[in-house]
Amino acid sequence: MSGLNFLNKLLDGVDVEWLSLGELGDFIRGNGLQKKDFVESGFPAIHYGQIYTRYGLSADKTFTYVLPELANKLRKAQKNDLLLATTSENDEDVVKPLAWLGDNVAISGDMMLFRHEQNVKYLAYFFQSEIFQTQKMKYITGAKVRRVSSGDLSKIKIPIPSSNNPEKSLAIQAEIVRILDKFTALTAELTAELTAELTMRKKQYNYYRDQLLSFDDEHEKPIYLEKLLDGVEVEWKTLGEVAVIGTGNHDTQDAIEHGKYIFYARGREPLKLNVFDFDETAIITAGDGAGVGKVFHYAKGKYALHQRAYRIVPNAFMNPRFVYHYITAYFFTYIQKASVSSSVTSLRRPMFLNFPIPVPPSEEQARIVEILDKFDTLTNSITEGLPREIELRQKQYEYYRDLLFSFPKPDSVTN
């Protein structure tokens, strides 16, 4: 059964009236509450920022409290009130709803409650819908801080089934809420399962990678690596003995949006330039910035390089992919142990020069690379595929949510 057919069956011929929020209830602004007022225990309280960071669609308990003396001076929301964060730095989030299902709670400024006689979760779901968002956009004001006034919110229209029969109207609203609650739970469950699968696959890849690269003489080698080496002794050298290590000469501001060549800068994602510095196979990593010592790129061909990014070019006896896999697996742990401070914020050339690396025979390097590249390809396909699947599930939920609110609209809503 399609969503629209289901909606028609649910309504069963009942008229739907689009009423303004101002006709359905009153907006009441919060007051006076600041984050510094929170105490360990006392009267339940909500700061507007928490609607963005701590709460989902509905709640019946708070995470924070204020002293009873202060609570006496603050506005209170009641059970079934809709709480709204009325300011935000972006248009999508402003007027984020929270259906309040608990006892009285103090609320802050930059926040409103909407007092009404509808199903509060029905309202909250509607505030998330595309239909509400489209209407809201007309009323957003402000430059850096975006907001919607209570007067403008009062003009927004919402579909109310059987508006002249409150009991029947609430029953239909409750059924729509029940369906959306079920969709929400299923989406959350699927997202959790897919996220767990993604984490497990990454751990699995790291385990097998470490098994194949465990050349440390102080510990017994994994059985598979022993078989692969077949008694061959593995020599250890420093990275400085088996590779050329250097930096580039560009700054981030040199980047060109649609440049011809890849430009490895200090961020996780490469940029573009119209000139290149090197034409080679190298391992690239930033000398500072986000993910220092953790993020490595495998460069092959022409590329440009930032002055605070390092290029590692293995010599003829080292398989570049072997070096890439080994550094990716062990370099960060090495620099953490070598660093005198608790955190590593930048890399220096001696850190690379002194990094110990095993040098198995070329044919063994090639075999290890072949196995790890296959694992890498498989893991990357899963890593890319699962987030896409999670996004798809979320869009599917949003589609059916919007479908459940797709009652015939008057011109005042569609225009």
C-alpha positions as a Markdown table, in Angstrom:
| # | Residue | x | y | z |
|---|---|---|---|---|
| 1 | Met | 0.0 | 0.0 | 0.0 |
| 2 | Ser | 1.4 | 3.4 | -1.0 |
| 3 | Gly | 1.9 | 6.1 | 1.7 |
| 4 | Leu | -0.9 | 8.3 | 0.2 |
| 5 | Asn | -3.4 | 5.3 | 0.1 |
| 6 | Phe | -2.5 | 4.6 | 3.7 |
| 7 | Leu | -3.1 | 8.2 | 4.6 |
| 8 | Asn | -6.5 | 8.2 | 2.8 |
| 9 | Lys | -7.5 | 5.0 | 4.7 |
| 10 | Leu | -6.4 | 6.5 | 8.0 |
| 11 | Leu | -8.4 | 9.6 | 7.4 |
| 12 | Asp | -11.4 | 7.6 | 6.1 |
| 13 | Gly | -13.1 | 10.6 | 4.6 |
| 14 | Val | -12.4 | 13.0 | 7.5 |
| 15 | Asp | -11.8 | 16.6 | 6.5 |
| 16 | Val | -8.4 | 18.1 | 7.1 |
| 17 | Glu | -8.2 | 21.8 | 7.9 |
| 18 | Trp | -5.0 | 23.8 | 7.7 |
| 19 | Leu | -4.9 | 26.0 | 10.7 |
| 20 | Ser | -2.3 | 28.6 | 11.7 |
| 21 | Leu | -0.3 | 27.9 | 14.9 |
| 22 | Gly | -1.7 | 31.1 | 16.3 |
| 23 | Glu | -5.2 | 29.6 | 16.0 |
| 24 | Leu | -4.1 | 26.5 | 17.9 |
| 25 | Gly | -2.3 | 27.9 | 20.8 |
| 26 | Asp | 0.0 | 30.5 | 22.4 |
| 27 | Phe | 3.8 | 31.1 | 22.2 |
| 28 | Ile | 5.4 | 32.0 | 25.5 |
| 29 | Arg | 9.0 | 33.1 | 25.7 |
| 30 | Gly | 11.4 | 31.8 | 28.3 |
| 31 | Asn | 13.5 | 34.1 | 30.5 |
| 32 | Gly | 16.5 | 34.6 | 32.6 |
| 33 | Leu | 18.1 | 31.1 | 32.7 |
| 34 | Gln | 21.9 | 30.9 | 32.0 |
| 35 | Lys | 24.2 | 27.9 | 31.9 |
| 36 | Lys | 26.1 | 29.2 | 34.9 |
| 37 | Asp | 22.8 | 28.8 | 36.9 |
| 38 | Phe | 22.9 | 25.0 | 36.7 |
| 39 | Val | 23.4 | 23.0 | 39.9 |
| 40 | Glu | 23.8 | 19.3 | 40.8 |
| 41 | Ser | 20.2 | 18.9 | 41.9 |
| 42 | Gly | 17.1 | 21.1 | 42.3 |
| 43 | Phe | 14.3 | 22.1 | 39.9 |
| 44 | Pro | 14.4 | 20.7 | 36.4 |
| 45 | Ala | 15.6 | 23.2 | 33.8 |
| 46 | Ile | 16.4 | 23.4 | 30.0 |
| 47 | His | 18.7 | 25.9 | 28.3 |
| 48 | Tyr | 17.9 | 26.5 | 24.6 |
| 49 | Gly | 21.3 | 25.3 | 23.4 |
| 50 | Gln | 20.6 | 21.8 | 24.9 |
| 51 | Ile | 17.7 | 21.3 | 22.5 |
| 52 | Tyr | 20.4 | 21.2 | 19.8 |
| 53 | Thr | 23.0 | 19.2 | 21.7 |
| 54 | Arg | 21.3 | 17.0 | 24.3 |
| 55 | Tyr | 17.7 | 16.2 | 23.3 |
| 56 | Gly | 16.0 | 14.3 | 20.5 |
| 57 | Leu | 12.3 | 14.7 | 19.5 |
| 58 | Ser | 10.8 | 14.2 | 22.9 |
| 59 | Ala | 11.8 | 14.0 | 26.6 |
| 60 | Asp | 10.3 | 13.7 | 30.0 |
| 61 | Lys | 13.4 | 14.3 | 32.1 |
| 62 | Thr | 16.1 | 17.0 | 32.1 |
| 63 | Phe | 19.9 | 16.7 | 32.3 |
| 64 | Thr | 20.2 | 19.9 | 34.4 |
| 65 | Tyr | 18.7 | 21.7 | 37.4 |
| 66 | Val | 18.5 | 25.1 | 39.0 |
| 67 | Leu | 18.0 | 26.2 | 42.6 |
| 68 | Pro | 14.3 | 26.4 | 43.6 |
| 69 | Glu | 14.7 | 30.1 | 44.4 |
| 70 | Leu | 15.7 | 30.8 | 40.9 |
| 71 | Ala | 13.1 | 28.5 | 39.4 |
| 72 | Asn | 10.4 | 30.6 | 41.1 |
| 73 | Lys | 11.4 | 33.5 | 38.9 |
| 74 | Leu | 11.6 | 31.5 | 35.6 |
| 75 | Arg | 9.0 | 30.6 | 33.0 |
| 76 | Lys | 7.8 | 27.0 | 33.2 |
| 77 | Ala | 6.8 | 24.6 | 30.5 |
| 78 | Gln | 4.1 | 22.0 | 31.3 |
| 79 | Lys | 3.5 | 18.5 | 30.1 |
| 80 | Asn | 2.4 | 18.5 | 26.5 |
| 81 | Asp | 4.1 | 21.9 | 25.7 |
| 82 | Leu | 6.2 | 22.1 | 22.6 |
| 83 | Leu | 9.6 | 23.6 | 23.4 |
| 84 | Leu | 11.4 | 25.5 | 20.6 |
| 85 | Ala | 15.0 | 26.8 | 20.3 |
| 86 | Thr | 14.3 | 30.1 | 18.4 |
| 87 | Thr | 17.9 | 31.1 | 17.5 |
| 88 | Ser | 20.6 | 29.2 | 15.5 |
| 89 | Glu | 23.6 | 29.8 | 13.3 |
| 90 | Asn | 21.9 | 28.0 | 10.4 |
| 91 | Asp | 18.5 | 28.1 | 8.8 |
| 92 | Glu | 17.9 | 24.4 | 9.0 |
| 93 | Asp | 18.2 | 24.1 | 12.8 |
| 94 | Val | 16.4 | 27.2 | 13.9 |
| 95 | Val | 13.1 | 26.5 | 15.7 |
| 96 | Lys | 14.2 | 22.9 | 16.5 |
| 97 | Pro | 11.3 | 21.3 | 18.5 |
| 98 | Leu | 11.3 | 19.3 | 21.7 |
| 99 | Ala | 8.0 | 17.6 | 22.8 |
| 100 | Trp | 7.9 | 17.9 | 26.5 |
| 101 | Leu | 6.3 | 14.9 | 28.2 |
| 102 | Gly | 7.4 | 15.5 | 31.8 |
| 103 | Asp | 6.4 | 17.6 | 34.8 |
| 104 | Asn | 7.0 | 21.4 | 35.0 |
| 105 | Val | 10.4 | 22.5 | 33.8 |
| 106 | Ala | 12.1 | 26.0 | 33.8 |
| 107 | Ile | 13.2 | 27.3 | 30.4 |
| 108 | Ser | 15.7 | 29.8 | 29.2 |
| 109 | Gly | 15.5 | 32.8 | 26.9 |
| 110 | Asp | 16.1 | 32.3 | 23.2 |
| 111 | Met | 13.5 | 29.6 | 23.6 |
| 112 | Met | 9.8 | 29.5 | 23.5 |
| 113 | Leu | 7.1 | 27.1 | 24.6 |
| 114 | Phe | 4.0 | 26.5 | 22.5 |
| 115 | Arg | 0.9 | 25.8 | 24.6 |
| 116 | His | -1.9 | 24.0 | 22.8 |
| 117 | Glu | -4.4 | 21.1 | 22.9 |
| 118 | Gln | -3.0 | 18.9 | 20.2 |
| 119 | Asn | -0.8 | 15.8 | 20.4 |
| 120 | Val | 2.6 | 17.3 | 21.2 |
| 121 | Lys | 4.6 | 14.7 | 19.3 |
| 122 | Tyr | 2.4 | 15.2 | 16.2 |
| 123 | Leu | 3.4 | 18.9 | 16.4 |
| 124 | Ala | 7.1 | 18.0 | 16.9 |
| 125 | Tyr | 7.1 | 15.7 | 13.9 |
| 126 | Phe | 5.4 | 18.3 | 11.8 |
| 127 | Phe | 8.1 | 20.9 | 12.8 |
| 128 | Gln | 10.7 | 18.5 | 11.4 |
| 129 | Ser | 8.8 | 18.0 | 8.1 |
| 130 | Glu | 9.6 | 19.6 | 4.7 |
| 131 | Ile | 6.2 | 21.3 | 4.7 |
| 132 | Phe | 7.1 | 23.2 | 8.0 |
| 133 | Gln | 10.6 | 24.0 | 6.9 |
| 134 | Thr | 9.4 | 25.5 | 3.6 |
| 135 | Gln | 7.0 | 27.8 | 5.4 |
| 136 | Lys | 9.6 | 28.7 | 8.1 |
| 137 | Met | 12.2 | 29.9 | 5.6 |
| 138 | Lys | 10.0 | 32.9 | 4.7 |
| 139 | Tyr | 10.2 | 34.2 | 8.2 |
| 140 | Ile | 13.9 | 33.8 | 9.2 |
| 141 | Thr | 15.7 | 37.0 | 10.0 |
| 142 | Gly | 19.1 | 38.0 | 11.3 |
| 143 | Ala | 22.7 | 37.8 | 9.8 |
| 144 | Lys | 25.0 | 35.7 | 11.9 |
| 145 | Val | 22.4 | 34.6 | 14.4 |
| 146 | Arg | 19.2 | 33.4 | 12.6 |
| 147 | Arg | 15.9 | 33.6 | 14.4 |
| 148 | Val | 12.1 | 33.4 | 13.9 |
| 149 | Ser | 9.7 | 35.5 | 16.0 |
| 150 | Ser | 6.7 | 34.2 | 17.8 |
| 151 | Gly | 4.5 | 36.5 | 15.6 |
| 152 | Asp | 5.8 | 34.9 | 12.4 |
| 153 | Leu | 5.6 | 31.4 | 13.8 |
| 154 | Ser | 1.9 | 32.1 | 14.6 |
| 155 | Lys | 1.3 | 32.5 | 10.8 |
| 156 | Ile | 2.7 | 29.0 | 9.9 |
| 157 | Lys | -0.1 | 26.5 | 9.0 |
| 158 | Ile | -0.4 | 22.9 | 10.1 |
| 159 | Pro | -2.8 | 20.2 | 8.9 |
| 160 | Ile | -5.3 | 19.2 | 11.6 |
| 161 | Pro | -7.6 | 16.2 | 10.8 |
| 162 | Ser | -11.2 | 16.5 | 12.0 |
| 163 | Ser | -10.5 | 19.8 | 13.6 |
| 164 | Asn | -14.2 | 20.1 | 14.7 |
| 165 | Asn | -14.1 | 16.8 | 16.6 |
| 166 | Pro | -11.2 | 17.1 | 19.1 |
| 167 | Glu | -11.4 | 13.5 | 20.3 |
| 168 | Lys | -11.3 | 12.0 | 16.8 |
| 169 | Ser | -8.6 | 14.5 | 15.8 |
| 170 | Leu | -6.3 | 13.4 | 18.7 |
| 171 | Ala | -6.9 | 9.7 | 17.8 |
| 172 | Ile | -5.7 | 10.3 | 14.2 |
| 173 | Gln | -2.8 | 12.4 | 15.4 |
| 174 | Ala | -1.8 | 9.6 | 17.8 |
| 175 | Glu | -1.9 | 7.0 | 15.0 |
| 176 | Ile | 0.4 | 9.1 | 12.8 |
| 177 | Val | 2.7 | 9.5 | 15.8 |
| 178 | Arg | 2.7 | 5.8 | 16.5 |
| 179 | Ile | 3.7 | 5.1 | 12.8 |
| 180 | Leu | 6.4 | 7.7 | 12.9 |
| 181 | Asp | 7.7 | 6.5 | 16.3 |
| 182 | Lys | 8.0 | 3.0 | 14.8 |
| 183 | Phe | 9.8 | 4.4 | 11.7 |
| 184 | Thr | 12.2 | 6.3 | 14.0 |
| 185 | Ala | 13.0 | 3.3 | 16.1 |
| 186 | Leu | 13.6 | 1.1 | 13.0 |
| 187 | Thr | 15.8 | 3.8 | 11.4 |
| 188 | Ala | 17.8 | 4.1 | 14.7 |
| 189 | Glu | 18.1 | 0.3 | 15.0 |
| 190 | Leu | 19.3 | 0.0 | 11.4 |
| 191 | Thr | 21.8 | 2.8 | 11.8 |
| 192 | Ala | 23.2 | 1.3 | 15.0 |
| 193 | Glu | 23.6 | -2.1 | 13.2 |
| 194 | Leu | 25.3 | -0.6 | 10.2 |
| 195 | Thr | 27.6 | 1.5 | 12.4 |
| 196 | Ala | 28.5 | -1.6 | 14.4 |
| 197 | Glu | 29.2 | -3.5 | 11.2 |
| 198 | Leu | 31.4 | -0.6 | 9.9 |
| 199 | Thr | 33.4 | -0.6 | 13.2 |
| 200 | Met | 33.8 | -4.4 | 13.1 |
| 201 | Arg | 35.1 | -4.4 | 9.5 |
| 202 | Lys | 37.7 | -1.7 | 10.3 |
| 203 | Lys | 38.9 | -3.7 | 13.4 |
| 204 | Gln | 39.0 | -6.9 | 11.3 |
| 205 | Tyr | 41.1 | -5.1 | 8.6 |
| 206 | Asn | 43.5 | -3.6 | 11.3 |
| 207 | Tyr | 43.9 | -7.1 | 12.9 |
| 208 | Tyr | 44.9 | -8.8 | 9.7 |
| 209 | Arg | 47.1 | -5.9 | 8.6 |
| 210 | Asp | 48.9 | -6.1 | 12.0 |
| 211 | Gln | 49.3 | -9.9 | 11.6 |
| 212 | Leu | 51.0 | -9.4 | 8.3 |
| 213 | Leu | 53.3 | -6.7 | 9.5 |
| 214 | Ser | 54.3 | -8.1 | 12.9 |
| 215 | Phe | 58.0 | -8.5 | 12.2 |
| 216 | Asp | 59.1 | -7.6 | 15.7 |
| 217 | Asp | 61.9 | -10.1 | 16.8 |
| 218 | Glu | 60.9 | -9.7 | 20.5 |
| 219 | His | 57.6 | -11.4 | 20.0 |
| 220 | Glu | 56.6 | -14.7 | 18.2 |
| 221 | Lys | 55.5 | -14.0 | 14.7 |
| 222 | Pro | 51.9 | -14.8 | 13.7 |
| 223 | Ile | 51.7 | -18.2 | 12.0 |
| 224 | Tyr | 50.6 | -16.8 | 8.6 |
| 225 | Leu | 53.6 | -14.4 | 8.5 |
| 226 | Glu | 56.0 | -17.3 | 9.5 |
| 227 | Lys | 54.7 | -19.3 | 6.6 |
| 228 | Leu | 55.0 | -16.4 | 4.2 |
| 229 | Leu | 58.6 | -15.7 | 5.2 |
| 230 | Asp | 59.5 | -19.4 | 5.2 |
| 231 | Gly | 62.5 | -19.0 | 7.4 |
| 232 | Val | 63.9 | -15.9 | 5.7 |
| 233 | Glu | 65.6 | -13.4 | 8.0 |
| 234 | Val | 64.2 | -9.9 | 8.0 |
| 235 | Glu | 66.6 | -7.0 | 8.3 |
| 236 | Trp | 65.6 | -3.8 | 10.2 |
| 237 | Lys | 66.6 | -0.4 | 9.0 |
| 238 | Thr | 65.5 | 3.2 | 9.7 |
| 239 | Leu | 63.2 | 5.0 | 7.3 |
| 240 | Gly | 66.0 | 7.4 | 6.5 |
| 241 | Glu | 68.1 | 4.5 | 5.2 |
| 242 | Val | 65.5 | 3.3 | 2.7 |
| 243 | Ala | 63.7 | 6.5 | 1.6 |
| 244 | Val | 64.2 | 10.1 | 0.7 |
| 245 | Ile | 62.3 | 12.4 | 3.0 |
| 246 | Gly | 61.5 | 16.0 | 2.2 |
| 247 | Thr | 58.8 | 18.8 | 2.1 |
| 248 | Gly | 57.1 | 21.0 | -0.5 |
| 249 | Asn | 57.2 | 24.7 | -0.9 |
| 250 | His | 53.5 | 25.8 | -1.3 |
| 251 | Asp | 51.0 | 27.4 | 1.0 |
| 252 | Thr | 47.4 | 26.5 | 1.4 |
| 253 | Gln | 46.3 | 29.9 | -0.2 |
| 254 | Asp | 48.1 | 28.8 | -3.4 |
| 255 | Ala | 45.3 | 26.2 | -4.0 |
| 256 | Ile | 43.0 | 26.6 | -7.1 |
| 257 | Glu | 39.6 | 25.1 | -7.0 |
| 258 | His | 39.7 | 23.4 | -10.4 |
| 259 | Gly | 43.4 | 23.0 | -10.7 |
| 260 | Lys | 45.1 | 20.4 | -12.9 |
| 261 | Tyr | 47.2 | 18.6 | -10.3 |
| 262 | Ile | 46.6 | 17.2 | -6.8 |
| 263 | Phe | 48.0 | 19.5 | -4.1 |
| 264 | Tyr | 48.7 | 17.7 | -0.8 |
| 265 | Ala | 48.3 | 20.4 | 1.9 |
| 266 | Arg | 47.8 | 20.1 | 5.7 |
| 267 | Gly | 44.2 | 18.9 | 5.7 |
| 268 | Arg | 42.8 | 15.5 | 5.4 |
| 269 | Glu | 41.5 | 16.1 | 1.9 |
| 270 | Pro | 43.9 | 17.1 | -1.0 |
| 271 | Leu | 43.4 | 20.4 | -2.9 |
| 272 | Lys | 44.3 | 21.4 | -6.5 |
| 273 | Leu | 47.0 | 23.4 | -8.2 |
| 274 | Asn | 47.9 | 24.2 | -11.8 |
| 275 | Val | 51.6 | 23.4 | -11.3 |
| 276 | Phe | 53.3 | 20.3 | -9.9 |
| 277 | Asp | 56.5 | 19.8 | -7.9 |
| 278 | Phe | 57.1 | 16.1 | -8.2 |
| 279 | Asp | 56.4 | 13.2 | -10.6 |
| 280 | Glu | 57.0 | 10.1 | -8.5 |
| 281 | Thr | 55.5 | 7.5 | -6.2 |
| 282 | Ala | 55.5 | 8.7 | -2.6 |
| 283 | Ile | 53.8 | 8.5 | 0.7 |
| 284 | Ile | 52.5 | 11.9 | 1.9 |
| 285 | Thr | 51.6 | 13.1 | 5.3 |
| 286 | Ala | 51.0 | 16.5 | 6.9 |
| 287 | Gly | 53.6 | 17.9 | 9.3 |
| 288 | Asp | 50.9 | 19.4 | 11.5 |
| 289 | Gly | 47.2 | 20.0 | 11.6 |
| 290 | Ala | 44.2 | 17.6 | 11.9 |
| 291 | Gly | 45.2 | 13.9 | 12.1 |
| 292 | Val | 48.9 | 14.5 | 12.4 |
| 293 | Gly | 50.8 | 11.2 | 12.2 |
| 294 | Lys | 47.6 | 9.3 | 11.4 |
| 295 | Val | 46.6 | 10.4 | 7.8 |
| 296 | Phe | 48.7 | 9.2 | 5.0 |
| 297 | His | 48.2 | 9.6 | 1.2 |
| 298 | Tyr | 49.7 | 7.4 | -1.5 |
| 299 | Ala | 50.8 | 9.6 | -4.4 |
| 300 | Lys | 51.6 | 8.3 | -7.8 |
| 301 | Gly | 52.4 | 10.6 | -10.7 |
| 302 | Lys | 52.5 | 14.4 | -10.7 |
| 303 | Tyr | 51.6 | 16.4 | -7.6 |
| 304 | Ala | 52.2 | 19.6 | -5.6 |
| 305 | Leu | 53.2 | 19.6 | -1.9 |
| 306 | His | 52.7 | 22.0 | 1.0 |
| 307 | Gln | 55.7 | 23.4 | 2.8 |
| 308 | Arg | 54.6 | 21.7 | 6.0 |
| 309 | Ala | 53.8 | 18.3 | 4.4 |
| 310 | Tyr | 56.3 | 15.5 | 4.0 |
| 311 | Arg | 57.0 | 13.2 | 1.1 |
| 312 | Ile | 58.5 | 9.8 | 1.7 |
| 313 | Val | 60.1 | 8.3 | -1.5 |
| 314 | Pro | 61.2 | 4.7 | -1.0 |
| 315 | Asn | 64.4 | 3.5 | -2.7 |
| 316 | Ala | 64.5 | 0.7 | -5.3 |
| 317 | Phe | 64.7 | -2.0 | -2.6 |
| 318 | Met | 61.4 | -1.0 | -1.0 |
| 319 | Asn | 58.0 | -1.6 | -2.4 |
| 320 | Pro | 56.2 | 1.8 | -1.9 |
| 321 | Arg | 52.9 | 0.1 | -1.0 |
| 322 | Phe | 54.7 | -1.9 | 1.6 |
| 323 | Val | 56.1 | 1.2 | 3.1 |
| 324 | Tyr | 52.7 | 2.9 | 3.0 |
| 325 | His | 51.0 | 0.0 | 4.8 |
| 326 | Tyr | 53.7 | -0.2 | 7.4 |
| 327 | Ile | 53.8 | 3.5 | 8.2 |
| 328 | Thr | 50.0 | 3.7 | 8.3 |
| 329 | Ala | 50.0 | 0.9 | 10.8 |
| 330 | Tyr | 52.8 | 1.9 | 13.2 |
| 331 | Phe | 54.1 | 5.4 | 12.7 |
| 332 | Phe | 51.6 | 7.1 | 15.0 |
| 333 | Thr | 52.3 | 4.7 | 17.9 |
| 334 | Tyr | 56.0 | 5.2 | 17.3 |
| 335 | Ile | 55.9 | 9.0 | 17.5 |
| 336 | Gln | 53.7 | 8.9 | 20.6 |
| 337 | Lys | 56.3 | 6.8 | 22.4 |
| 338 | Ala | 59.1 | 9.0 | 21.1 |
| 339 | Ser | 57.5 | 12.3 | 22.1 |
| 340 | Val | 58.2 | 13.9 | 25.4 |
| 341 | Ser | 54.8 | 15.5 | 25.6 |
| 342 | Ser | 51.4 | 13.7 | 26.1 |
| 343 | Ser | 50.2 | 14.7 | 22.6 |
| 344 | Val | 51.9 | 15.1 | 19.2 |
| 345 | Thr | 50.9 | 18.3 | 17.4 |
| 346 | Ser | 53.6 | 18.5 | 14.8 |
| 347 | Leu | 56.2 | 16.3 | 13.0 |
| 348 | Arg | 59.9 | 17.0 | 12.3 |
| 349 | Arg | 62.2 | 15.3 | 9.8 |
| 350 | Pro | 64.2 | 13.3 | 12.4 |
| 351 | Met | 61.0 | 11.6 | 13.5 |
| 352 | Phe | 60.8 | 10.1 | 10.0 |
| 353 | Leu | 64.5 | 9.5 | 9.6 |
| 354 | Asn | 64.7 | 7.4 | 12.8 |
| 355 | Phe | 61.5 | 5.4 | 12.3 |
| 356 | Pro | 62.4 | 1.7 | 12.3 |
| 357 | Ile | 61.1 | -0.4 | 9.4 |
| 358 | Pro | 61.5 | -4.1 | 8.5 |
| 359 | Val | 63.0 | -4.9 | 5.1 |
| 360 | Pro | 61.8 | -8.3 | 4.0 |
| 361 | Pro | 62.9 | -9.6 | 0.5 |
| 362 | Ser | 61.2 | -7.8 | -2.4 |
| 363 | Glu | 59.1 | -10.8 | -3.3 |
| 364 | Glu | 57.7 | -11.1 | 0.3 |
| 365 | Gln | 57.0 | -7.4 | 0.3 |
| 366 | Ala | 55.0 | -7.8 | -2.9 |
| 367 | Arg | 53.0 | -10.7 | -1.5 |
| 368 | Ile | 52.2 | -8.8 | 1.7 |
| 369 | Val | 51.2 | -5.8 | -0.4 |
| 370 | Glu | 48.9 | -7.9 | -2.6 |
| 371 | Ile | 47.0 | -9.3 | 0.4 |
| 372 | Leu | 46.8 | -5.9 | 2.2 |
| 373 | Asp | 45.7 | -4.1 | -1.0 |
| 374 | Lys | 42.9 | -6.6 | -1.4 |
| 375 | Phe | 41.8 | -6.1 | 2.2 |
| 376 | Asp | 42.1 | -2.3 | 1.7 |
| 377 | Thr | 39.9 | -2.4 | -1.3 |
| 378 | Leu | 37.3 | -4.5 | 0.4 |
| 379 | Thr | 37.3 | -2.4 | 3.6 |
| 380 | Asn | 37.1 | 0.9 | 1.6 |
| 381 | Ser | 34.1 | -0.4 | -0.4 |
| 382 | Ile | 32.4 | -1.3 | 2.9 |
| 383 | Thr | 33.5 | 2.0 | 4.6 |
| 384 | Glu | 32.0 | 4.0 | 1.7 |
| 385 | Gly | 28.9 | 1.7 | 1.2 |
| 386 | Leu | 27.7 | 1.6 | 4.8 |
| 387 | Pro | 27.5 | 5.4 | 5.4 |
| 388 | Arg | 25.7 | 5.7 | 2.1 |
| 389 | Glu | 23.3 | 3.0 | 3.4 |
| 390 | Ile | 22.8 | 4.9 | 6.6 |
| 391 | Glu | 22.1 | 8.1 | 4.7 |
| 392 | Leu | 19.6 | 6.2 | 2.5 |
| 393 | Arg | 17.7 | 4.9 | 5.5 |
| 394 | Gln | 17.5 | 8.4 | 7.0 |
| 395 | Lys | 16.2 | 9.8 | 3.7 |
| 396 | Gln | 13.7 | 6.9 | 3.5 |
| 397 | Tyr | 12.4 | 7.8 | 6.9 |
| 398 | Glu | 12.1 | 11.5 | 6.0 |
| 399 | Tyr | 10.3 | 10.6 | 2.8 |
| 400 | Tyr | 7.6 | 8.6 | 4.7 |
| 401 | Arg | 7.4 | 11.2 | 7.4 |
| 402 | Asp | 6.7 | 14.0 | 4.9 |
| 403 | Leu | 4.2 | 11.7 | 3.1 |
| 404 | Leu | 2.2 | 11.3 | 6.3 |
| 405 | Phe | 1.9 | 15.1 | 6.4 |
| 406 | Ser | 1.1 | 15.5 | 2.7 |
| 407 | Phe | -2.6 | 16.4 | 3.2 |
| 408 | Pro | -4.1 | 18.5 | 0.4 |
| 409 | Lys | -2.8 | 22.1 | 0.9 |
| 410 | Pro | -4.5 | 25.4 | 0.5 |
| 411 | Asp | -2.8 | 28.0 | -1.7 |
| 412 | Ser | -1.6 | 29.9 | 1.4 |
| 413 | Val | 0.7 | 27.0 | 2.3 |
| 414 | Thr | 1.9 | 26.0 | -1.2 |
| 415 | Asn | 2.7 | 29.6 | -2.3 |
